[in-house]
Amino acid sequence: MEFDFAAEQPKFLMLMYGLIAFVVVVGGLLLLLDVVPAWFARRREAQLIAASASGAPMPGRRKQREGLFALFFLLPTLLLLTVGLVVPAIRTTLLSFMDDGSNNWVGLRNYGWMFSEGSIVRVLINTLIWVILVPLVATAFGLIYAVLVDKARLEAIAKSLIFLPMAISFVGATIIWKFVYAYRGDGQEQIGLLNQIVVGLGGEPKQWLLESPLNTFLLIVIMIWIQAGFAMVVLSAAIKAIPADIVEAARLDGVTSWQMFWQITMPGIRPALVVVVVTLSIATLKVFDIVRTATNGNYDTSVIANEMYNQAFRYGKNGQGSALAVFLFVLVIPIVIYQIRNLRQQREG
Protein backbone atom coordinates (compact mmCIF):
# COMPACT_ATOMS: atom_id res chain seq x y z
CA MET A 1 0.00 0.00 0.00
CA GLU A 2 1.53 3.27 -1.11
CA PHE A 3 1.71 6.21 1.25
CA ASP A 4 -0.44 9.11 0.01
CA PHE A 5 1.30 12.25 1.27
CA ALA A 6 -1.40 14.55 -0.11
CA ALA A 7 -4.13 12.72 1.80
CA GLU A 8 -2.13 12.86 5.02
CA GLN A 9 -1.07 16.49 4.60
CA PRO A 10 -3.70 17.88 7.04
CA LYS A 11 -2.38 15.57 9.74
CA PHE A 12 1.20 16.71 9.13
CA LEU A 13 0.06 20.32 9.32
CA MET A 14 -1.64 19.67 12.64
CA LEU A 15 1.51 17.98 13.91
CA MET A 16 3.62 20.94 12.78
CA TYR A 17 1.27 23.41 14.46
CA GLY A 18 1.44 21.35 17.63
CA LEU A 19 5.24 21.34 17.59
CA ILE A 20 5.34 25.09 16.96
CA ALA A 21 2.91 25.69 19.82
CA PHE A 22 5.00 23.45 22.08
CA VAL A 23 8.19 25.35 21.22
CA VAL A 24 6.49 28.71 21.75
CA VAL A 25 5.00 27.70 25.11
CA VAL A 26 8.18 26.06 26.42
CA GLY A 27 10.33 28.90 25.09
CA GLY A 28 8.03 31.45 26.66
CA LEU A 29 8.16 29.68 30.01
CA LEU A 30 11.95 29.49 29.87
CA LEU A 31 12.08 33.17 29.01
CA LEU A 32 9.69 34.00 31.82
CA LEU A 33 11.23 31.80 34.49
CA ASP A 34 14.92 31.88 33.59
CA VAL A 35 16.04 34.65 31.25
CA VAL A 36 14.05 37.50 32.82
CA PRO A 37 15.03 36.73 36.46
CA ALA A 38 18.66 36.24 35.39
CA TRP A 39 18.65 39.66 33.69
CA PHE A 40 17.33 41.35 36.83
CA ALA A 41 19.89 39.48 38.95
CA ARG A 42 22.78 40.61 36.72
CA ARG A 43 21.47 44.16 36.79
CA ARG A 44 21.28 44.11 40.58
CA GLU A 45 24.79 42.66 40.82
CA ALA A 46 26.16 45.38 38.50
CA GLN A 47 24.55 48.07 40.66
CA LEU A 48 26.10 46.63 43.80
CA ILE A 49 29.55 46.40 42.20
CA ALA A 50 29.32 49.98 40.91
CA ALA A 51 28.21 51.28 44.31
CA SER A 52 30.99 49.37 46.05
CA ALA A 53 33.65 50.71 43.65
CA SER A 54 32.52 54.33 43.91
CA GLY A 55 31.96 54.29 47.64
CA ALA A 56 28.32 55.27 47.20
CA PRO A 57 25.69 53.80 49.53
CA MET A 58 24.40 50.44 48.51
CA PRO A 59 21.12 50.62 46.63
CA GLY A 60 18.28 49.34 48.75
CA ARG A 61 15.60 46.96 47.62
CA ARG A 62 12.31 48.51 46.71
CA LYS A 63 9.61 46.47 48.33
CA GLN A 64 6.98 47.81 45.95
CA ARG A 65 9.01 46.72 42.92
CA GLU A 66 9.64 43.31 44.48
CA GLY A 67 5.92 42.93 45.16
CA LEU A 68 5.06 43.72 41.56
CA PHE A 69 7.76 41.33 40.39
CA ALA A 70 6.34 38.54 42.57
CA LEU A 71 2.83 39.30 41.32
CA PHE A 72 4.12 39.10 37.75
CA PHE A 73 5.18 35.50 38.35
CA LEU A 74 2.05 34.58 40.30
CA LEU A 75 -0.39 35.87 37.72
CA PRO A 76 -0.07 32.91 35.30
CA THR A 77 -0.61 30.45 38.15
CA LEU A 78 -3.57 32.41 39.51
CA LEU A 79 -5.06 32.62 36.03
CA LEU A 80 -4.71 28.88 35.42
CA LEU A 81 -6.15 28.05 38.85
CA THR A 82 -9.09 30.36 38.23
CA VAL A 83 -9.85 28.98 34.77
CA GLY A 84 -9.09 25.34 35.55
CA LEU A 85 -10.31 24.99 39.13
CA VAL A 86 -12.30 27.87 40.61
CA VAL A 87 -14.66 28.53 37.69
CA PRO A 88 -15.44 24.80 37.08
CA ALA A 89 -15.99 24.28 40.81
CA ILE A 90 -18.48 27.14 40.99
CA ARG A 91 -20.23 26.02 37.80
CA THR A 92 -20.46 22.40 39.01
CA THR A 93 -21.89 23.54 42.35
CA LEU A 94 -24.56 25.57 40.57
CA LEU A 95 -25.40 22.65 38.25
CA SER A 96 -25.87 20.37 41.27
CA PHE A 97 -28.93 22.45 42.25
CA MET A 98 -30.50 22.18 38.79
CA ASP A 99 -32.38 19.48 36.88
CA ASP A 100 -30.91 17.02 34.40
CA GLY A 101 -30.99 19.49 31.53
CA SER A 102 -29.55 22.32 33.65
CA ASN A 103 -32.62 24.43 32.91
CA ASN A 104 -34.56 24.65 36.17
CA TRP A 105 -33.61 24.94 39.82
CA VAL A 106 -34.51 21.91 41.94
CA GLY A 107 -32.83 22.84 45.22
CA LEU A 108 -31.46 19.91 47.21
CA ARG A 109 -33.33 17.25 45.25
CA ASN A 110 -30.18 15.84 43.65
CA TYR A 111 -28.53 15.48 47.07
CA GLY A 112 -31.64 13.80 48.45
CA TRP A 113 -31.56 11.39 45.51
CA MET A 114 -27.94 10.58 46.32
CA PHE A 115 -28.78 9.29 49.79
CA SER A 116 -32.14 7.69 48.99
CA GLU A 117 -31.43 5.80 45.76
CA GLY A 118 -30.35 2.26 46.62
CA SER A 119 -27.81 1.93 43.84
CA ILE A 120 -26.13 5.22 44.79
CA VAL A 121 -26.05 4.26 48.47
CA ARG A 122 -24.20 1.13 47.32
CA VAL A 123 -21.77 3.39 45.48
CA LEU A 124 -21.15 5.44 48.64
CA ILE A 125 -20.59 2.28 50.69
CA ASN A 126 -18.13 0.97 48.09
CA THR A 127 -16.23 4.25 48.20
CA LEU A 128 -16.09 4.08 52.00
CA ILE A 129 -14.68 0.55 51.82
CA TRP A 130 -12.04 1.71 49.34
CA VAL A 131 -11.02 4.69 51.48
CA ILE A 132 -10.71 2.58 54.62
CA LEU A 133 -8.85 -0.39 53.17
CA VAL A 134 -6.53 1.01 50.51
CA PRO A 135 -4.60 3.60 52.60
CA LEU A 136 -4.31 1.33 55.64
CA VAL A 137 -3.35 -1.88 53.85
CA ALA A 138 -1.06 -0.23 51.26
CA THR A 139 0.71 1.74 54.00
CA ALA A 140 1.05 -1.37 56.17
CA PHE A 141 2.54 -3.39 53.30
CA GLY A 142 4.89 -0.55 52.38
CA LEU A 143 6.03 -0.12 55.98
CA ILE A 144 6.62 -3.82 56.57
CA TYR A 145 8.56 -4.12 53.32
CA ALA A 146 10.62 -0.99 54.06
CA VAL A 147 11.58 -2.33 57.49
CA LEU A 148 12.43 -5.81 56.22
CA VAL A 149 14.69 -4.71 53.35
CA ASP A 150 16.32 -1.79 55.19
CA LYS A 151 20.12 -2.24 54.97
CA ALA A 152 19.67 -5.73 53.53
CA ARG A 153 21.69 -7.18 50.68
CA LEU A 154 20.35 -6.23 47.26
CA GLU A 155 18.15 -3.61 48.92
CA ALA A 156 17.90 -1.52 45.76
CA ILE A 157 16.72 -4.47 43.68
CA ALA A 158 14.19 -5.52 46.33
CA LYS A 159 12.75 -2.01 46.45
CA SER A 160 12.64 -1.76 42.68
CA LEU A 161 10.50 -4.89 42.46
CA ILE A 162 7.73 -3.50 44.65
CA PHE A 163 7.99 -0.04 43.12
CA LEU A 164 7.62 -1.28 39.53
CA PRO A 165 3.78 -1.20 39.54
CA MET A 166 3.99 2.57 40.11
CA ALA A 167 5.43 2.85 36.60
CA ILE A 168 2.29 1.27 35.13
CA SER A 169 -0.85 3.26 34.48
CA PHE A 170 -3.99 2.31 36.39
CA VAL A 171 -5.54 1.09 33.15
CA GLY A 172 -2.52 -1.07 32.33
CA ALA A 173 -2.38 -2.51 35.84
CA THR A 174 -6.10 -3.32 35.72
CA ILE A 175 -5.74 -5.14 32.41
CA ILE A 176 -2.93 -7.22 33.92
CA TRP A 177 -5.11 -8.16 36.89
CA LYS A 178 -8.08 -8.93 34.65
CA PHE A 179 -5.93 -11.72 33.22
CA VAL A 180 -5.30 -12.89 36.79
CA TYR A 181 -9.06 -12.96 37.45
CA ALA A 182 -9.95 -14.30 33.97
CA TYR A 183 -12.57 -17.04 33.73
CA ARG A 184 -13.37 -19.54 31.04
CA GLY A 185 -16.36 -21.87 31.07
CA ASP A 186 -16.47 -25.03 33.16
CA GLY A 187 -14.58 -27.88 31.57
CA GLN A 188 -12.29 -25.53 29.66
CA GLU A 189 -8.68 -24.81 30.42
CA GLN A 190 -8.46 -21.76 32.66
CA ILE A 191 -6.09 -18.97 31.62
CA GLY A 192 -6.56 -16.87 34.76
CA LEU A 193 -3.92 -17.35 37.45
CA LEU A 194 -6.44 -17.27 40.29
CA ASN A 195 -8.72 -19.86 38.68
CA GLN A 196 -5.70 -22.01 37.84
CA ILE A 197 -4.77 -22.05 41.52
CA VAL A 198 -8.35 -22.87 42.53
CA VAL A 199 -8.59 -25.70 40.01
CA GLY A 200 -5.18 -26.99 41.07
CA LEU A 201 -6.44 -27.19 44.65
CA GLY A 202 -9.49 -29.16 43.54
CA GLY A 203 -11.99 -26.29 43.50
CA GLU A 204 -14.31 -24.92 40.84
CA PRO A 205 -13.39 -21.86 38.75
CA LYS A 206 -15.41 -18.72 39.33
CA GLN A 207 -16.24 -15.49 37.55
CA TRP A 208 -14.55 -13.44 40.22
CA LEU A 209 -15.44 -9.98 38.93
CA LEU A 210 -19.15 -10.84 38.81
CA GLU A 211 -19.54 -11.93 42.43
CA SER A 212 -20.51 -9.10 44.76
CA PRO A 213 -19.15 -7.95 47.20
CA LEU A 214 -16.05 -10.05 46.55
CA ASN A 215 -15.39 -8.23 43.27
CA THR A 216 -15.01 -4.89 45.09
CA PHE A 217 -12.26 -6.34 47.29
CA LEU A 218 -10.55 -7.84 44.24
CA LEU A 219 -10.46 -4.39 42.63
CA ILE A 220 -9.08 -2.93 45.86
CA VAL A 221 -6.22 -5.43 45.60
CA ILE A 222 -5.19 -3.79 42.33
CA MET A 223 -5.00 -0.35 43.96
CA ILE A 224 -3.00 -1.72 46.88
CA TRP A 225 -0.61 -3.46 44.49
CA ILE A 226 0.04 -0.17 42.71
CA GLN A 227 0.30 2.12 45.74
CA ALA A 228 2.32 -0.09 48.11
CA GLY A 229 5.48 0.91 46.23
CA PHE A 230 4.79 4.60 46.86
CA ALA A 231 4.29 3.95 50.58
CA MET A 232 7.47 1.88 50.72
CA VAL A 233 9.64 4.56 49.10
CA VAL A 234 8.43 7.38 51.36
CA LEU A 235 8.62 5.32 54.55
CA SER A 236 11.99 3.84 53.64
CA ALA A 237 13.41 7.35 53.24
CA ALA A 238 11.90 8.31 56.61
CA ILE A 239 13.46 5.25 58.28
CA LYS A 240 16.89 6.12 56.90
CA ALA A 241 16.45 9.70 58.17
CA ILE A 242 16.24 8.54 61.80
CA PRO A 243 19.47 9.71 63.50
CA ALA A 244 22.02 6.92 63.73
CA ASP A 245 23.03 7.87 67.28
CA ILE A 246 19.47 7.26 68.51
CA VAL A 247 19.41 3.82 66.89
CA GLU A 248 22.84 2.96 68.27
CA ALA A 249 21.91 4.11 71.78
CA ALA A 250 18.78 1.95 71.69
CA ARG A 251 20.78 -1.08 70.63
CA LEU A 252 23.30 -0.48 73.43
CA ASP A 253 20.39 -0.40 75.87
CA GLY A 254 19.49 -3.89 74.70
CA VAL A 255 16.08 -3.20 73.13
CA THR A 256 14.54 -5.98 71.08
CA SER A 257 13.65 -5.63 67.41
CA TRP A 258 9.98 -5.28 68.36
CA GLN A 259 10.78 -2.53 70.86
CA MET A 260 13.04 -0.84 68.32
CA PHE A 261 10.14 -0.76 65.83
CA TRP A 262 7.52 0.66 68.20
CA GLN A 263 9.68 2.94 70.33
CA ILE A 264 12.21 4.26 67.80
CA THR A 265 11.05 3.64 64.24
CA MET A 266 7.35 4.46 64.54
CA PRO A 267 7.77 7.79 66.39
CA GLY A 268 10.55 8.76 63.98
CA ILE A 269 8.49 8.16 60.83
CA ARG A 270 5.13 9.42 62.11
CA PRO A 271 5.10 12.55 59.88
CA ALA A 272 5.87 10.41 56.83
CA LEU A 273 3.12 7.95 57.80
CA VAL A 274 0.60 10.79 57.95
CA VAL A 275 1.68 12.05 54.53
CA VAL A 276 1.37 8.60 52.98
CA VAL A 277 -2.06 7.87 54.48
CA VAL A 278 -3.42 11.29 53.51
CA THR A 279 -2.05 11.08 49.96
CA LEU A 280 -3.44 7.57 49.44
CA SER A 281 -6.79 8.59 50.91
CA ILE A 282 -7.17 11.41 48.41
CA ALA A 283 -6.03 9.20 45.52
CA THR A 284 -8.49 6.49 46.57
CA LEU A 285 -11.43 8.89 46.80
CA LYS A 286 -10.81 9.84 43.17
CA VAL A 287 -10.29 6.29 41.88
CA PHE A 288 -11.88 5.86 38.47
CA ASP A 289 -9.61 4.03 36.05
CA ILE A 290 -9.54 0.69 37.86
CA VAL A 291 -13.32 0.38 38.22
CA ARG A 292 -13.95 1.70 34.72
CA THR A 293 -11.52 -0.74 33.09
CA ALA A 294 -12.34 -3.82 35.15
CA THR A 295 -16.13 -3.82 35.44
CA ASN A 296 -17.37 -0.45 34.13
CA GLY A 297 -19.00 -0.07 37.53
CA ASN A 298 -21.31 -3.05 36.97
CA TYR A 299 -22.04 -5.84 39.46
CA ASP A 300 -22.17 -3.43 42.43
CA THR A 301 -18.57 -2.24 42.02
CA SER A 302 -19.10 1.41 41.12
CA VAL A 303 -17.55 4.24 43.16
CA ILE A 304 -18.31 7.96 43.30
CA ALA A 305 -15.95 9.07 40.52
CA ASN A 306 -17.21 6.38 38.14
CA GLU A 307 -20.86 7.03 38.95
CA MET A 308 -20.32 10.77 38.53
CA TYR A 309 -19.04 10.11 35.01
CA ASN A 310 -21.93 7.77 34.23
CA GLN A 311 -24.62 10.16 35.43
CA ALA A 312 -23.21 13.23 33.69
CA PHE A 313 -21.86 11.82 30.41
CA ARG A 314 -23.59 8.48 29.80
CA TYR A 315 -27.08 9.22 31.10
CA GLY A 316 -27.08 12.98 30.49
CA LYS A 317 -28.14 13.76 34.07
CA ASN A 318 -26.00 16.82 34.70
CA GLY A 319 -27.61 17.70 38.02
CA GLN A 320 -27.06 14.30 39.59
CA GLY A 321 -23.54 13.98 38.20
CA SER A 322 -22.67 17.44 39.51
CA ALA A 323 -24.08 16.58 42.94
CA LEU A 324 -21.82 13.55 43.11
CA ALA A 325 -18.85 15.68 42.04
CA VAL A 326 -19.59 18.28 44.74
CA PHE A 327 -19.98 15.55 47.35
CA LEU A 328 -16.62 14.07 46.32
CA PHE A 329 -15.04 17.52 46.61
CA VAL A 330 -16.53 17.97 50.08
CA LEU A 331 -15.09 14.60 51.17
CA VAL A 332 -11.60 15.66 50.09
CA ILE A 333 -11.66 19.03 51.89
CA PRO A 334 -11.31 17.72 55.49
CA ILE A 335 -8.35 15.55 54.48
CA VAL A 336 -6.61 18.50 52.83
CA ILE A 337 -7.29 20.74 55.84
CA TYR A 338 -5.88 18.11 58.18
CA GLN A 339 -2.74 17.80 56.06
CA ILE A 340 -2.24 21.59 56.00
CA ARG A 341 -2.60 21.80 59.78
CA ASN A 342 -0.22 18.89 60.21
CA LEU A 343 2.43 20.50 58.01
CA ARG A 344 2.04 23.80 59.86
CA GLN A 345 2.53 22.05 63.22
CA GLN A 346 5.66 20.35 61.90
CA ARG A 347 7.14 23.69 60.85
CA GLU A 348 6.33 25.30 64.17
CA GLY A 349 7.71 22.30 66.04
Steps between C-alpha positions, in 0.01 A plus 500: 500500500653827389518794736285790376674814626230730362227317691700514822606863458237639744632269770858614439386861519330435832815331627711796387265747668517294817880499496510875437257560786709276726819690414330836553351399836818336631715784367270755657513323835879481486513868414261583781654280767869508410612777266301785657598423864863451393499842330368669814756313712789613277369855507481495879851355524637772268339769716655356814845477340477858371389630840778309674766634260387862526444496873136598456237353733371164398172518312216372712232262387171655409230296662237634262703391197563159656128462568414579140770261383358221718149576375629480143606140560187408695256629242532204258446254785204696636351521152535126439356417843206731438424362154576136578378465858301788648264566208422127439445448873251786518325388181477138621357614834233703322416208268453272802194708598343473154312230309647254252492747213644783712193711426306522826595529865410197712668593828637207699313234304815359340665464842189332638508259206862419581416371847164340420571311177608146586754467222668829595508404868685187385743726316562705816556184705746369240690828511514483880641147482764616252602798714531289814686203355732640234693759709529273804596179321729665241677697774534189717649298213735784408614543860559130559694470175706813574596366843585152373726610213663792684880455478455151356702355215366595158280762666475709184382205292247395765356851512489525123286187478223639719526846347463376141116508501521877557644528149186342353186699435186405691345378176802284418514356851128419488536318169781292651282406797203423276715221357563383857124493566411366152238226476420250231201267503489184709689215341729735309861572576522805724737779396453710814764452769248508784272241339802285416593496868142418601476217248841371606374480858195303389250787496268637234592806291298814558417823322669705767411846371129414488461391862403783733636615744810290435566682172538834682775355720671350195509845339638646823786250474603664173519844663700363792739326261565829322526729803702279737816600312431869563450435872818293514717768338379782726519294819837352409642851460349596837656194667843587362456858627479384863823617670755221523601595855144439623494156338843414638407615851187284491700197394752560780209508744410151383159569343346222295411535133133535595580775750726669246210508251238642737716728713753632247384438144130582530542833685778597259294440185164626628497813277577286195225254597248784515608626158469155345157427650364842403637479145361149448165602647462782250614279211254229605206740523562595137552145371341457159727317258507166681122469536437632150743256337418192706121500529376837369337538840269202444427221749487741797860619459447865410655783704424872514736611222374231262135565581554874458628434148211266422231739620641807326635359172327166439151574630500876439394578858714806563339588832555160657852468361587846631359414843726197517797713393426760770461227761836352397658845529351545847644163609849606392494837680535369860796283399674795335432724801641237734814469288550879494464521878738209543765661280461830685549325836813330368648834395419661832638200687 
